[in-house]
Amino acid sequence: MTKAEIVNEIAKSTGVEKTAVQSVVESFMESVKDSLVKGEPVYLRGFGSFIIKHRATKAARNITKNTTLTIPAHDIPAFKPAKVFVGAVKEGKKKKK
């Protein structure tokens, strides 16, 4: 599902204009991004958490040149779904089979 499809679904189910829904969706995504950039996780009860995961320094190999590189430690954004979310997805998979 794309952002445009999400906007269409929300507009259809709420009766709000697509332009208003699009600005809300984009503002939400921007707020999540800004929070994570500041190092603050975002918790949405019943949905999940947008968190920052720390990756340690590690060694990697370039097999074509037979050399070793060091990948520095870094942080990456991640999403951890809530138990209710995971359960709903599992139930949806069972129904499709």
Residue pairs with C-beta under 8 A, 6 or more apart in sequence:
1 9
3 25
6 25
7 18
7 21
7 22
7 25
8 18
10 16
10 21
10 25
11 17
11 18
11 21
14 21
31 42
32 42
32 50
35 41
35 42
35 50
36 42
36 50
36 52
36 77
39 52
41 49
41 50
41 51
41 52
42 49
42 50
43 49
44 50
44 82
45 82
46 82
46 84
46 85
47 81
47 82
47 85
48 79
48 80
48 81
48 82
48 85
49 79
49 80
49 82
50 77
50 78
50 79
51 77
51 78
51 79
51 80
52 75
52 76
52 77
52 78
53 75
53 76
53 77
53 78
54 73
54 74
54 75
55 73
55 74
55 75
55 76
56 73
57 70
57 71
57 72
57 73
58 70
58 71
59 68
59 69
59 70
59 71
60 68
60 69
60 70
60 71
61 67
61 68
61 69
62 68
62 69
81 89
